[in-house]
Structure formats: C-alpha cells, structure tokens
Amino acid sequence: MPPCRMCCFWHKRGWMSWISGRNWPGPYCTMRRGDNMTASATQTENPLLAEHARQFFYHQTQAVRSCLARLEAGEEDPELIHDLRVAARRFTSLARQTEPFLDPAWCKKAAKTLRPVRKATNRLRDTAVLINRLATMPSGLAQSQEWTDLTDLLGREHRKHMEKARHQLLDQSFHQQLDQLDAFLGDPASTVRMLRVEPPNEELYVLYGLEGVRTALLFRRTAELLAQRQWIVAESELPAEVLADPVLAAGFLEIAPEVIHRLRLSAKDFRYALEFLSPVLLAEPLTAWLSSFRSLQDHLGAIHDLDLALDRMTWLEKHGSDNKLAKAGLELCATLKRAWREERQTLVDQLQPQWYEWTAERYECKIYDLIFQK
C-alpha cells in the first residue's frame, strides 16, 4: 500500500529538512490512503502492538532474572554483567520509545523498575574496562612491578564493586518489584492493560498496530541520529578560521567523550527499535542495517571504553597517594594515558569517514525503504 501524500511530501522535501524539529511530520504520517478504519477493525488492530511489546518486554525480564540467578549463585563472569546490562538497557530503551503508543504511566513505572540494574553495575563495568585495557599492554610494560601493583589495585576495586552490585541487585525490595513486573508481562491477559487510552479520532487507531507505529518510531530514531552530524566533522570540512586556531580545531576533531556517549546511545536505541520492529520489516535489508549499526556501535564503544579508561587513570593519578600507588606507578598511569589518547584520536579519525558513509544520501533512502516497503 503506498504511503500517504503527506509522507511523499516529506520524502521529496528531504530528510534533513525535518531533523531540526521545525518541519517534523509527526507520528500521524503513518496513515495511508484508504485507511478509514471502522470500530470493528480497530478492535482487531489494537492488541497487536501491545501484545508484541508484552512479549518483547517479558523476554527481557526473563533474561534479567536468569542473570540475577547466576549472580546469586556466586558467578562473577564479566559476560554475565554485560548480558544483564544489555537486557535492562534494551527494556528501558523500548519502554521509552513505545511510551507515545502504550500506557505512558505503565511505561514509566516499568522502566523505573529496571533502572537500578545499570546504576548498580556502572562502576563495576568501568573497572572491568580498565582491567581489560591493561591486559592488552605490551609485554615490556606488563612485566613491570608497577603494572602488577596497578592490576592488583584494580582487582581489589573490581571485587569490591562486584560485592556492592550483588548486594544491591539481590535486595529483596528490588526482587519483589521485578517479580511483579515479570508476572504481569507473563500473563497474556495483561496485554489490554498496556494499551493507551484511545485518541479521539478513531482514524488514528492504526498507530496501535505494530506496522502503524513503525513509521513514527523510525522517523524519530532517524531524526535523532542524523542530527548528530554536526558533532562529527572531518578536517577538510572545518572553516578556515577554525583551522587557524589549533586549540579550536583540536576541540572539533577530538570529539568530546559526552558526544561519543550520546552518539553511542542513539545508535543503540536505533538498533533496539529495528529489532523490536523486525516482524514488519523485510529480513534482507533489516539484516544489513543491524550489521551496520553493530559496526557503528562497536566503533563508538571502543572510543567510549578508552574515555572510561582515561577518566579512571586521571582519578588514580589524583588519588594515587590514597591508594598507595608508588611514584613509578603514577608514571605508568601517565604513560598509559598518552598512549591511549593517541589510540583514541586514531579511532576518532577512522570514525569520521565511516560516519560520512553511514549518513550518505543512499542510506537515508534505504531507511525510507525500510519504513514504506509494505
């Protein structure tokens, strides 16, 4: 079925005409010509989104409960913490993205239930990143006493953060809330309770079908991600007056850690949206897009990990005397920071052409094809 005239209008205007928000077509461009839905048709269409969301969310709470059971049994595998964080992040991301179409009060409450998972494991994850970075050091540095002292210090911190995370995540009140959420999502009768109150215009009921919300979700994710173009600038694109100021030019080309973090979260949210919408997207382009997003996310993740390691090293330098780090150990921290900054800049330089390729016009057209293929 062809898209409505409003959708065609916005496509002809070009994607970048609406990412600023002034020309945002809104979620209601999901309507198609001939979609004059009756009340009886609405009753059939309404449960589709809520039922799919219920099953999707239930799968994530089951994954969280499985990880917590392993954590309670004494496991400390880094992959366990990673899987736990991913399941919680996927849940909260989709709860936020589907809030305009489901019961907003339920979405907010459900996301709040899972939020403690990431909060309890943030320091644990940061320490694990630094330990992994040290494990890849050149053999000459890795055999030094300073390296041994530093890894021992981080190992003690990691164990401390692990015990703290375990205590918080196995807290009885948190488990009660998680059990209630899991039981709610495991009951098919709960689907109707996740529905948003019907809008006054019954023609907009199409939004409550999974295919109906496809356009709104992907338009929002595309707008958010493509709007980040302004932060990724190649040296050849900088104005002459900026290049004339080395400090200003370096600020543009290095790209601040918070910018990388924001880009990374945008890429994650987009990938989660694609996974959620997979039943109403063609398999072949979807597979290619998921692969593209994983590649982009991995590259951004590598830079983000270096930012975490550099931040932690700065903290160790500042509080070295409190942690009984010898002067030689502080010198090792400074050496590592210099090497990691160079590695980070290399990754940022590689990101710029990759980002330009990813946001090229043909990819924008592919996003359009993903949305209006059916």
C-alpha positions, -999 to 999 in steps of 0.1 A, spaced: 0 0 0 16 34 -10 24 60 17 1 89 22 6 122 3 20 137 35 47 111 37 56 115 0 57 153 6 82 149 34 103 125 14 105 149 -15 115 177 8 144 156 20 153 141 54 174 169 66 146 194 63 129 179 94 157 167 117 159 202 133 123 197 145 108 226 127 94 205 99 87 173 119 60 154 101 49 138 134 38 103 141 5 106 123 21 103 89 18 66 94 -17 69 80 -22 55 45 -47 63 17 -77 42 22 -71 35 59 -106 45 70 -107 21 99 -140 11 114 -146 4 151 -147 -34 145 -114 -33 126 -99 -12 154 -107 -40 179 -87 -64 158 -57 -40 153 -54 -26 188 -38 -55 206 -11 -61 180 14 -35 193 7 -41 230 9 -79 226 42 -77 207 55 -53 233 44 -75 262 62 -105 247 93 -84 239 95 -69 275 88 -103 290 118 -118 272 140 -91 287 127 -95 322 133 -133 319 169 -125 307 174 -102 337 161 -128 362 183 -155 346 214 -133 351 204 -125 387 200 -162 395 236 -168 382 248 -138 402 231 -151 434 248 -185 428 282 -168 430 291 -163 393 314 -133 385 318 -138 348 322 -103 330 299 -116 303 272 -121 329 273 -85 339 273 -75 302 242 -96 294 225 -83 325 231 -47 315 221 -53 278 188 -68 288 180 -39 312 191 -13 286 170 -29 258 140 -29 281 143 7 293 151 19 257 120 3 242 98 13 271 108 49 265 104 46 227 69 30 229 56 53 255 37 75 230 17 45 219 13 24 251 0 34 285 26 61 295 22 55 332 29 18 328 60 25 306 75 49 331 69 26 360 83 -4 342 114 14 331 119 26 366 118 -10 379 148 -20 356 168 12 360 186 0 392 204 -27 372 226 -3 353 230 21 383 243 -8 404 268 -20 378 282 12 363 313 13 385 318 -24 381 317 -21 343 341 9 343 366 -10 364 363 -41 341 370 -19 311 403 -6 326 414 -41 336 408 -53 300 428 -24 287 457 -33 310 455 -69 298 464 -58 262 495 -38 272 529 -45 255 548 -73 272 576 -50 283 552 -29 305 531 -59 315 561 -75 332 569 -45 354 563 -43 391 543 -11 386 519 -29 362 515 -57 388 507 -32 416 482 -14 394 464 -45 383 463 -58 419 447 -24 430 421 -26 402 414 -63 410 406 -53 446 384 -25 434 366 -48 410 358 -73 438 346 -45 460 323 -32 432 311 -68 425 300 -73 461 283 -40 462 264 -47 430 255 -81 441 241 -67 474 220 -41 455 207 -64 428 198 -92 453 179 -67 475 145 -81 485 126 -49 475 141 -49 440 134 -86 435 98 -81 446 93 -53 420 110 -73 393 89 -104 402 57 -84 399 67 -69 366 77 -103 353 44 -119 364 25 -91 348 43 -95 315 40 -133 316 2 -131 317 -14 -127 282 -44 -110 299 -21 -81 307 -19 -70 271 -51 -50 272 -39 -32 303 -8 -19 284 -30 -1 258 -30 37 257 -64 54 261 -79 57 226 -73 90 208 -105 110 200 -100 105 162 -106 68 155 -88 71 122 -56 72 143 -61 38 157 -37 24 131 -10 37 155 -17 8 178 -8 -18 153 29 -27 151 31 -17 114 13 15 122 40 27 148 68 16 125 70 49 107 68 70 138 95 51 157 120 50 128 114 86 119 122 97 154 153 75 157 165 87 123 160 123 132 178 119 165 208 101 149 212 122 118 210 154 139 243 143 154 261 150 121 271 184 134 294 167 160 313 146 135 334 169 113 362 159 91 392 182 90 386 191 53 351 204 63 363 228 90 362 266 81 395 283 76 390 305 107 386 273 128 417 256 113 437 288 120 432 283 157 449 250 168 430 248 201 396 253 185 404 229 157 415 202 181 383 206 200 363 199 168 384 170 157 389 152 191 352 150 198 343 152 235 336 120 255 300 131 262 294 135 224 307 99 218 285 86 246 254 104 231 261 90 197 266 55 211 233 56 229 215 69 198 229 40 177 218 16 204 183 29 205 180 27 168 192 -9 167 168 -18 195 140 -2 175 149 -22 144 149 -54 165 116 -46 180 100 -38 146 116 -69 129 82 -86 123 71 -58 100 105 -52 82 119 -72 53 146 -96 65 173 -88 40 176 -50 44 170 -55 82 200 -78 85 222 -54 66 210 -25 88 216 -44 121 251 -52 109 257 -16 100 245 -4 134 266 -30 153 297 -19 134 290 18 142 281 9 178 313 -12 183 335 16 169 318 42 192 321 16 221 358 13 216 362 51 219 339 52 249 359 24 266 391 45 261 373 75 275 363 55 306 399 42 310 414 77 306 389 91 332 398 63 356 435 68 351 431 106 358 414 97 391 442 73 400 468 100 393 449 124 415 443 100 444 474 78 440 487 85 475 454 74 489 457 41 470 494 36 480 505 39 443 542 45 442 557 73 422 567 48 395 531 36 394 519 72 388 544 75 359 530 43 344 495 59 346 508 90 327 525 67 301 493 48 295 472 80 292 495 93 265 493 60 245 455 58 249 450 94 238 468 86 206 448 54 201 416 74 207 425 100 182 432 73 156 397 58 162 381 92 160 398 99 127 386 65 114 351 73 126 347 104 105 348 88 71 327 59 84 301 83 98 300 102 65 295 69 46 268 59 70 248 91 67 252 94 29 220 100 9 216 65 -3 214 53 33 187 78 40 168 63 11 173 29 25 157 40 58 128 53 38 125 19 20 125 1 54 96 23 65 74 22 35 82 -12 20 48 -27 27 
